[in-house]
Amino acid sequence: MNRAKLNGALRLVRPLNCAMMGFAVLIGALLASRSTLEAGSWLSLSLGFTTGFALTAASMIFNDYFDRAIDAVNQPGRPIPSGLIAPREAILWATLWSLLGFAAAAATGTVTLLTAVIAWLMFTSYTTRGKRTGFPGNLLVSGCVVTPFFYGALLLNSVMALNTWLFAAMAFLANTGREVTKGIPDALGDTAGGIRTIAAAYGAAPAAAASSGFYLTAVLLSPLPWLLGSVSALYLPVVAVADMGFILSSVLLLRNPSPGNSNRVKSHVLLWMLLGLVAFLLGGLG
């Protein structure tokens, strides 16, 4: 494979998003374990990270494959519409990543394999049909995003930990806001493709208001893990920075819901979500 195709394959995968999902598995395990990870659990956690990373990579590629006509309008520089990666090559890469994720999941048990298969079915349902439903599709994506937290807890046979549910709720809200934000710059292509996102159906300003509502609701929930004793005080300074980021992004989006500014906000929100992961990681270790 030449360097250009390798670069195109990496762009399909979006390594940062995949790494975040891998770390989400680890954080789900840490939250469930309450800092009492056993020495023998590290192999399972490594396999769990691999599952999260690989299946997210597969989902990203499948999404680009089914979105190739829409991306030709919204993002013609993406690897498939630009011709850098052929659609058949994309399907091959997605299949290989899927098999890697399933293999890693199978190595940790039947329950985790079943969970991985359900997650795979969720994201393929979104890319093939769910996306066209608009907002319900956004919710389906967020469901996929929070699955790694429960997957990590399943690795340690503890899915009902309160802090796991709290963090999953915040991640669900923040990601739903980001999905709605993403619909603003994509409104033209989505409308042409029959995808009724909030932005495509009602306009940029209502979509910005909805996005901000999800971000700010996540911020309002953020003190609960510390107040309920689920995390240590190490959680507070990092989550405070993430909260300020969400608030600032909401204000900027409400003031200027243009496609260009919405693209910037969605990129910033990914950083605030990453900081949220770090906050829970520190709070769980402390």
VOGU-3710 file (C-alpha; in Angstrom, 3 decimals, decimal comma):
1> mnraklngal> 0,000/0,000/0,000  1,428/3,387/-0,960  1,634/6,273/1,482  -1,354/8,109/0,025  -3,654/5,099/0,410  -2,346/4,438/3,930  -3,100/8,036/4,845  -6,570/7,659/3,329  -7,193/4,482/5,333  -6,170/6,274/8,535
11> rlvrplncam> -8,478/9,162/7,735  -11,330/6,690/7,316  -10,625/5,254/10,757  -10,304/8,586/12,647  -7,813/7,257/15,244  -8,678/9,835/17,934  -12,335/8,796/17,974  -11,330/5,131/18,066  -8,853/5,684/20,896  -11,525/7,529/22,885
21> mgfavligal> -13,843/4,534/22,595  -11,027/2,207/23,623  -10,317/4,356/26,672  -14,058/4,472/27,385  -13,922/0,690/27,865  -11,053/1,093/30,332  -12,850/3,856/32,214  -16,028/1,795/32,367  -14,017/-0,994/33,970  -12,317/1,414/36,367
31> lasrstleag> -15,606/3,007/37,427  -17,123/-0,416/38,028  -14,105/-1,663/39,959  -13,787/1,456/42,161  -9,993/1,434/41,826  -9,619/-2,241/42,816  -8,432/-3,719/39,544  -6,798/-7,100/39,984  -3,388/-7,800/38,472  -4,840/-10,487/36,239
41> swlslslgft> -7,405/-8,115/34,741  -4,936/-6,220/32,541  -5,075/-8,740/29,711  -8,869/-8,479/29,629  -8,638/-4,698/29,694  -6,152/-4,684/26,817  -8,491/-6,878/24,807  -11,380/-4,603/25,784  -9,498/-1,552/24,519  -8,814/-3,397/21,268
51> tgfaltaasm> -12,510/-4,225/20,875  -13,563/-0,622/21,453  -10,937/0,747/19,074  -11,518/-1,810/16,318  -15,310/-1,706/16,257  -15,280/2,097/16,293  -12,883/2,003/13,342  -15,277/-0,311/11,531  -18,211/1,978/12,287  -16,342/5,023/10,967
61> ifndyfdrai> -15,530/3,257/7,698  -19,043/1,870/7,230  -20,393/5,368/7,869  -18,141/6,865/5,191  -19,050/4,086/2,759  -22,807/4,642/3,069  -22,343/8,425/3,179  -20,179/8,620/0,084  -22,855/10,329/-2,039  -23,673/12,829/0,710
71> davnqpgrpi> -19,971/13,452/1,408  -19,502/14,233/-2,281  -21,607/17,337/-1,502  -20,678/18,087/2,102  -17,057/16,867/2,308  -15,696/16,045/-1,162  -12,183/15,769/0,250  -13,038/12,667/2,294  -11,103/9,538/1,174  -13,966/7,803/-0,678
81> psgliaprea> -15,572/10,695/-2,625  -12,102/12,049/-3,474  -11,205/8,695/-5,068  -8,314/8,029/-2,690  -10,018/4,898/-1,322  -12,330/2,829/-3,518  -15,701/1,817/-1,983  -14,747/-1,864/-2,275  -11,506/-1,187/-0,381  -13,452/0,593/2,338
91> ilwatlwsll> -15,730/-2,424/2,841  -12,665/-4,675/3,072  -11,097/-2,453/5,744  -14,363/-2,281/7,693  -14,668/-6,062/7,618  -11,115/-6,574/8,856  -11,589/-4,113/11,727  -14,881/-5,813/12,627  -13,249/-9,241/12,746  -10,441/-7,916/14,937
101> gfaaaaatgt> -12,969/-6,419/17,351  -15,004/-9,631/17,507  -11,890/-11,739/18,048  -10,764/-9,559/20,962  -14,269/-9,668/22,441  -14,509/-13,454/22,073  -11,236/-13,826/23,966  -12,854/-12,273/27,048  -16,044/-14,326/27,105  -19,436/-15,029/25,574
111> vtlltaviaw> -21,216/-12,106/27,256  -18,693/-9,552/26,014  -18,784/-11,049/22,508  -22,592/-10,790/22,505  -22,344/-7,165/23,663  -19,833/-6,398/20,918  -22,116/-7,959/18,307  -25,075/-5,900/19,587  -22,956/-2,720/19,389  -21,925/-3,644/15,833
121> lmftsyttrg> -25,563/-4,191/14,852  -26,482/-0,828/16,384  -23,957/1,158/14,395  -24,577/-0,711/11,147  -28,312/-0,098/11,636  -27,538/3,577/12,012  -25,380/3,797/8,893  -27,803/1,832/6,708  -31,181/3,088/7,940  -31,115/4,983/11,221
131> krtgfpgnll> -29,307/8,034/9,880  -32,237/8,903/7,618  -34,511/9,248/10,639  -32,655/12,383/11,746  -32,835/12,962/15,482  -33,698/9,331/16,395  -30,544/8,412/14,485  -28,587/10,881/16,604  -29,850/9,084/19,709  -28,825/5,737/18,237
141> vsgcvvtpff> -25,280/7,044/17,702  -25,142/8,204/21,307  -26,300/4,767/22,397  -23,324/3,318/20,524  -21,006/5,844/22,170  -21,984/4,903/25,739  -21,902/1,143/25,117  -18,115/0,938/25,764  -18,618/2,102/29,363  -20,959/-0,791/30,054
151> ygalllnsvm> -18,718/-3,111/28,070  -15,819/-2,203/30,363  -17,962/-2,904/33,400  -18,969/-6,277/31,933  -15,294/-7,217/31,701  -15,311/-7,101/35,512  -18,851/-8,483/35,937  -20,206/-5,232/37,420  -22,499/-3,259/35,127  -24,751/-1,637/37,740
161> alntwlfaam> -22,222/0,740/39,377  -23,832/4,151/39,926  -20,838/6,084/38,575  -20,963/4,053/35,357  -24,570/5,057/34,804  -23,881/8,699/35,664  -20,984/8,992/33,288  -22,909/7,165/30,564  -25,737/9,671/30,961  -23,382/12,644/30,602
171> aflantgrev> -21,619/11,103/27,618  -24,978/10,341/25,996  -26,138/13,948/26,382  -22,878/15,512/25,219  -22,611/13,250/22,196  -26,237/13,849/21,230  -25,516/17,573/21,313  -22,483/17,026/19,105  -24,472/14,928/16,628  -27,087/17,676/16,341
181> tkgipdalgd> -24,288/20,245/15,889  -22,764/18,124/13,111  -26,065/18,326/11,261  -25,746/22,094/10,803  -22,846/22,131/8,286  -24,208/18,958/6,682  -27,738/20,314/6,199  -27,431/20,855/2,446  -26,214/17,334/1,686  -28,560/15,800/4,273
191> taggirtiaa> -31,557/17,522/2,702  -30,549/16,247/-0,735  -30,112/12,757/0,717  -33,470/12,760/2,499  -31,926/12,828/5,993  -34,142/14,900/8,290  -31,784/16,115/10,979  -32,954/18,982/13,180  -30,869/21,386/11,102  -32,191/20,051/7,802
201> aygaapaaaa> -35,808/20,048/8,950  -35,987/23,221/11,054  -32,870/25,270/10,376  -29,539/26,082/11,961  -30,773/28,225/14,871  -33,157/25,577/16,323  -30,431/22,954/15,915  -27,964/25,190/17,783  -30,490/25,671/20,580  -31,099/21,923/20,839
211> ssgfyltavl> -27,366/21,172/20,840  -26,718/23,718/23,569  -29,536/22,252/25,648  -27,888/18,829/25,571  -24,447/20,252/26,392  -25,728/22,292/29,324  -27,775/19,401/30,725  -24,592/17,309/30,755  -22,847/20,144/32,611  -25,637/20,247/35,213
221> lsplpwllgs> -25,189/16,518/35,866  -21,396/16,723/36,179  -21,193/17,526/39,949  -23,302/14,471/40,883  -20,544/11,817/40,753  -18,480/13,770/43,310  -21,453/14,766/45,459  -22,540/11,120/45,634  -19,025/9,951/46,514  -18,503/7,986/43,305
231> vsalylpvva> -15,213/9,744/42,436  -12,450/11,515/44,346  -11,743/15,257/44,403  -9,228/14,738/41,574  -12,261/14,652/39,306  -13,276/18,229/40,028  -10,621/20,479/38,407  -10,590/18,601/35,102  -14,361/18,309/34,832  -14,594/22,031/35,651
241> vadmgfilss> -12,455/22,808/32,598  -14,620/20,494/30,475  -17,778/22,168/31,805  -16,453/25,637/30,977  -15,618/24,371/27,504  -19,153/23,059/26,979  -20,637/26,330/28,208  -18,366/28,401/25,963  -19,110/26,189/22,959  -22,843/26,543/23,623
251> vlllrnpspg> -22,610/30,328/23,741  -20,521/30,484/20,573  -22,897/28,157/18,747  -25,988/30,096/19,804  -24,433/33,372/18,718  -23,279/32,055/15,356  -24,873/28,806/14,109  -23,163/29,079/10,723  -21,727/25,948/9,051  -18,131/27,083/9,593
261> nsnrvkshvl> -18,592/27,909/13,259  -20,578/24,709/13,840  -17,667/22,707/12,440  -15,326/24,429/14,882  -17,669/23,819/17,796  -18,066/20,114/17,028  -14,250/19,779/17,021  -13,979/21,611/20,338  -16,729/19,484/21,871  -14,721/16,359/21,088
271> lwmllglvaf> -11,938/17,852/23,230  -14,336/18,613/26,093  -15,609/15,038/25,922  -12,029/13,775/26,068  -11,415/15,935/29,149  -14,521/14,383/30,675  -12,965/10,953/30,156  -9,766/12,145/31,833  -11,752/13,602/34,741  -13,455/10,294/35,426
281> llgglg> -10,184/8,437/35,028  -8,488/10,633/37,650  -11,510/10,555/39,917  -11,652/6,775/39,741  -7,952/6,360/40,461  -7,860/8,851/43,338
//
